[in-house]
Amino acid sequence: MYITKRVLPSKHLSFLLALAITLLLIIVFFSNYIPSIFYWGSDFEKLIYTISLSFITSYIFYYVVVYRKELKDKENISTYVYTVLFRITSRNNILIDNIFDNIIDPPDIKVAGNISYNEMKVILSKVDTNSIITDLKFESVGEGITWLEYLKFYSLNVQKDINKLLNLLPYLDSELAKLLIELDDSALFRLIDQLVVSDTLTSNSFSNLEPTTRFFHYHYENCKTLSDYREYNYIFK
């Protein structure tokens, strides 16, 4: 089972809690030893004491009543969320691997590492878009499909997984929601939809995938960011 790593509320709230506790302790234990510089110092001290105590009380209420419930809700779906995130990012890695494995005279590039824009451009320039994919790994698409059919298959499945998570939006933190929305709004998906309608991929202007480099690489970077988020925010229990 996977659970989220975060135990405490936001860093800002935690900082304010630490500050309130510190001020409260100073007033309780050292107030009698600190002379008042201003005539209104005693009243100001009482104000700080009241505000600090109120904040600590409110924090405890928020943590017990609100935050723990939110945390429990997230933990209840954390394994599912992790699994879908893993599927999304893995599918992108499989896409890159399948492209690399089906090009003629592959360049000396480690696709397992961080692929730069120029490296992506070289890889995509070697894809013959008019050819049938002969060596498609880890995908149950069937044999003898074209690159356009494979890209459409990829787009549909990734978007389907993204929508599964966006349906759980009230239980996702804002950072994950932002990453998913950016990925769902990928220009690569819109390009694939246009290519399917116009069948442009088989025209002379798209004899290879090099013209799509900008969209591919941006989508690839978004998937890597999502993968980093998954690894940083979830642990196996």
C-alpha positions in Angstrom: 0.0 0.0 0.0 1.2 3.5 -0.9 0.6 6.5 1.4 1.4 10.1 1.2 4.6 11.3 2.9 3.3 14.6 4.2 2.2 14.4 7.9 1.9 18.1 8.9 -0.1 20.9 7.2 1.6 23.5 5.1 5.0 24.8 6.0 3.5 28.3 6.6 1.1 27.0 9.2 3.8 25.0 10.8 6.1 28.0 11.0 3.3 30.2 12.5 2.6 27.4 15.1 6.2 27.3 16.1 6.3 31.1 16.3 3.2 31.2 18.4 4.5 28.5 20.8 7.8 30.4 21.1 6.2 33.7 21.9 3.8 32.1 24.4 6.7 30.4 26.2 8.7 33.6 26.3 5.8 35.5 27.8 4.9 32.8 30.4 8.5 32.1 31.6 10.4 35.3 31.0 7.9 38.1 31.1 8.7 39.1 34.7 12.4 39.4 33.8 12.0 41.6 30.8 11.5 45.3 31.5 8.9 47.3 29.6 10.6 49.7 27.2 7.3 51.4 26.4 4.5 52.3 28.7 2.1 50.2 26.6 4.4 47.2 26.6 2.3 45.3 29.1 -0.9 45.7 27.0 1.0 44.7 23.9 2.4 41.6 25.7 -1.2 40.6 26.7 -2.3 41.0 23.0 0.6 38.8 21.7 -0.3 36.2 24.4 -4.0 36.2 23.4 -3.2 36.0 19.7 -0.6 33.2 20.2 -2.9 31.2 22.4 -5.9 31.6 20.0 -3.7 30.5 17.1 -2.5 27.4 18.9 -6.1 26.5 19.8 -7.3 27.0 16.3 -4.4 25.0 14.9 -5.2 22.1 17.2 -8.9 22.2 16.1 -7.9 22.4 12.4 -5.5 19.5 12.7 -7.8 17.2 14.7 -11.1 18.0 13.0 -10.2 19.0 9.4 -6.7 18.0 8.5 -6.7 14.5 9.8 -9.9 13.8 7.9 -8.4 15.2 4.7 -5.3 13.1 5.3 -7.4 10.0 5.9 -9.3 10.6 2.7 -6.1 10.9 0.8 -4.6 7.8 2.3 -7.8 5.8 1.4 -7.1 6.6 -2.3 -3.3 7.0 -2.2 -2.6 3.5 -3.6 -5.0 4.0 -6.5 -3.6 7.5 -7.2 0.0 6.2 -7.1 -0.9 3.3 -9.5 -2.6 5.6 -12.0 0.3 8.1 -11.9 2.7 5.2 -12.4 0.7 4.0 -15.4 0.7 7.5 -17.0 4.5 8.0 -16.6 5.4 4.5 -17.5 3.3 4.7 -20.7 5.2 7.7 -21.7 8.5 5.9 -21.2 7.2 3.0 -23.2 6.2 5.4 -26.0 9.8 6.8 -26.1 11.3 3.3 -26.0 9.0 2.0 -28.8 9.9 5.0 -31.0 13.6 4.5 -30.3 13.4 0.7 -31.0 11.7 1.2 -34.3 14.0 3.7 -35.9 16.7 3.0 -38.5 20.2 3.7 -37.4 19.4 4.8 -33.9 21.6 7.6 -32.5 23.9 7.1 -29.5 21.3 8.5 -26.9 20.4 7.0 -23.6 16.6 7.1 -23.6 16.5 6.0 -20.0 18.1 9.3 -19.0 16.9 12.8 -19.4 16.4 13.4 -23.1 17.2 17.0 -24.3 15.2 18.8 -26.9 17.9 18.3 -29.5 18.2 14.6 -28.7 14.4 14.3 -29.0 14.6 16.1 -32.4 17.2 13.6 -33.7 15.1 10.6 -32.5 11.9 11.8 -34.0 13.6 12.8 -37.3 14.4 9.1 -37.8 10.9 7.9 -37.5 9.4 6.9 -40.9 5.8 7.9 -40.4 4.7 5.9 -43.5 6.0 2.6 -42.1 4.2 0.0 -40.1 5.4 -0.5 -36.5 7.0 -3.9 -36.4 8.3 -4.1 -32.9 5.8 -2.7 -30.4 6.5 -3.6 -26.8 4.4 -3.6 -23.7 1.3 -2.4 -25.5 -1.8 -4.5 -26.4 -2.7 -2.7 -29.6 -2.5 -5.4 -32.1 -0.1 -5.9 -35.0 0.5 -4.0 -38.1 -0.6 -0.5 -36.8 0.7 2.8 -38.1 2.4 5.5 -36.1 -0.7 7.6 -36.2 -2.8 4.8 -34.8 -0.3 4.1 -32.1 -0.1 7.8 -31.1 -3.9 8.0 -31.0 -4.0 4.9 -28.8 -1.4 6.5 -26.5 -3.3 9.8 -26.3 -6.6 8.2 -25.5 -5.3 5.9 -22.8 -3.2 8.6 -21.0 -6.1 11.1 -21.1 -8.4 8.4 -19.8 -6.1 7.9 -16.8 -5.8 11.6 -16.2 -9.6 12.0 -16.1 -9.8 9.2 -13.6 -7.6 11.2 -11.2 -9.3 14.5 -12.0 -12.6 12.9 -11.0 -11.0 12.7 -7.5 -10.1 16.4 -7.5 -11.5 17.3 -4.1 -9.1 14.7 -2.5 -5.9 15.7 -4.5 -3.5 18.4 -3.4 -3.3 21.5 -5.5 0.2 20.7 -6.8 -0.9 17.3 -8.3 -4.1 18.9 -9.7 -2.0 21.5 -11.4 0.3 18.9 -13.0 -2.6 16.8 -14.2 -4.4 19.7 -15.7 -1.3 20.8 -17.5 -0.7 17.3 -18.8 -4.4 17.0 -19.9 -4.1 20.2 -21.8 -1.1 18.9 -23.7 -0.5 20.4 -27.1 0.6 16.9 -28.2 -2.9 15.5 -27.6 -4.5 18.3 -29.6 -1.9 17.8 -32.4 -2.7 14.1 -32.5 -6.4 14.8 -32.7 -5.8 17.1 -35.7 -3.6 14.5 -37.4 -6.2 11.9 -37.0 -8.9 14.1 -38.6 -6.7 15.3 -41.4 -4.5 12.2 -41.8 -1.6 14.6 -42.1 1.0 12.2 -40.7 1.0 10.3 -44.0 1.6 13.3 -46.1 4.9 14.5 -47.5 5.1 17.3 -44.9 5.2 14.7 -42.1 7.5 12.1 -43.6 9.0 11.9 -40.1 8.0 13.1 -36.6 10.6 15.9 -36.4 8.0 18.7 -36.9 6.3 17.5 -33.7 9.4 17.7 -31.5 8.3 20.8 -29.5 5.0 19.1 -28.6 6.7 15.7 -27.8 9.4 17.2 -25.7 7.1 19.4 -23.7 4.8 16.5 -23.0 7.8 14.4 -22.1 9.0 17.0 -19.6 5.6 17.2 -18.0 5.5 13.4 -17.6 9.0 13.5 -15.9 7.7 16.2 -13.5 4.7 14.0 -12.7 7.0 11.1 -12.1 9.2 13.2 -9.7 6.1 14.2 -7.8 5.0 10.6 -7.4 8.4 9.5 -6.1 8.7 12.4 -3.7 5.2 12.3 -2.3 4.4 8.6 -1.9 6.1 5.9 0.1 5.3 2.2 0.3 4.0 1.0 3.7 
